[in-house]
Amino acid sequence: MSVKAITEENFEQEVLNSEKPVLLDFYADWCGPCKMMSPIIDEIAEEIGETAVVGKVNSDDNMELAEKYEIMSIPTIMIIKNGQEVKRFLGVTPKEEIIKAINE
Amino acid sequence: MYDVIIIGAGPAGISASLYAKRANMSVLVLYYGESNLEKATEIENYYGFANGISGKDLYENGIKQAQNIGVDVKGEEVLHIEKVQSNFEVTTSNEKYTGKSVIIATGNKKLKPDIDGINEFDGKGISYCAICDGFFYRKKNVVVIGNGKYAVSEANDLQNIVSNVKILTNGLKMQTDTNFEINNKKIKRILGDTKVRQIEFEDGEILNIDGIFVALGEAGGSDFAKKMGVITNGDSINVDSNMSTNVEGLFSCGNVVGGLLQVCKAVYEGAEAGLSAVKYIKSK
């Protein structure tokens, strides 16, 4: 499944109303570690297929979202189920740990 | 341009330098501060020393051995490592070096000061990387906890983004000159709700702040690693059996990757990291 660009406009529909678990990667273009995280997120999207929604949030372009979720360090990886945050990882995180958290 | 730049001159770093140098690579070893090995009174379980050897002797002999075969060994504090295209730029307190590969062998360093609340607010106002997280504190009041050049370097990265940055030494003596405002008081605890709000000092004074950047002493291996997007497990750098990290051309070995904190293990991993760096450079 492809990675979706999540914005303030599509957040409600794609994330809050999603029946599947949602994996979000809060990043910024200037952030070095985010560049290492990005391909890991792409691999996860490919591996988990249709079982979850995988999205990336540009925290510069979507500052209200970043503020709402009190993102103070990037990359921040968040798992949301039924509209609620259930897990958060700070910094570059191994693929296996994230997949495990999605499936929990 | 060096083929291999190694950060750390303990058994892991020096062992890596020996293997890389013997494969005809140009090798630079950078080190700063006192090594854990230097502090060990007597090493009695390392192969080949019938009567044991002092940690200091083993450490100094290692550095001499590397210098004898032509490794450049320099006592400079590394402040920053950055991957620029396929090479690495290593900035020290004196100079900037470029390398085709980097091996982090800094040993393990306790990153977190023992302050009440430091774990609770990790990622909620406490950061270990100014260049990564500074943006989220724009026009806010932040402090850097530290007392050396690394703390000043982090404060420099923050000063154009935030509205005010102070350095808190937490009772330690500032070891470098700086124009930043310094507070030498000992910190009692960090207070907040969903995020950091205040620092309380031992004398009862309260400082209102929005963010805390931790940069104690010199930067450790996992500080550099986290800034480059290397996968870490707490303060340990994740490596595979070839001592490769997830960043291409970046290797790590010795105590900073965790596991057995022994000289024999550091020496083996150093050799593996050195050879892996050689293999990587030849494949380029």
Chai-1 contact restraints between the chains, C-beta under 6 A:
chainA,res_idxA,chainB,res_idxB,connection_type,confidence,min_distance_angstrom,max_distance_angstrom,comment,restraint_id
A,C31,B,C132,contact,1.0,0.0,6.0,A-B,restraint_1
A,G32,B,G229,contact,1.0,0.0,6.0,A-B,restraint_2
A,P33,B,C132,contact,1.0,0.0,6.0,A-B,restraint_3
A,P33,B,G229,contact,1.0,0.0,6.0,A-B,restraint_4
A,M36,B,G229,contact,1.0,0.0,6.0,A-B,restraint_5
A,M72,B,F136,contact,1.0,0.0,6.0,A-B,restraint_6
A,S73,B,G123,contact,1.0,0.0,6.0,A-B,restraint_7
A,S73,B,S127,contact,1.0,0.0,6.0,A-B,restraint_8
A,S73,B,D133,contact,1.0,0.0,6.0,A-B,restraint_9
A,L90,B,G123,contact,1.0,0.0,6.0,A-B,restraint_10
A,G91,B,K226,contact,1.0,0.0,6.0,A-B,restraint_11
A,V92,B,G229,contact,1.0,0.0,6.0,A-B,restraint_12
A,V92,B,I231,contact,1.0,0.0,6.0,A-B,restraint_13
A,P94,B,I231,contact,1.0,0.0,6.0,A-B,restraint_14
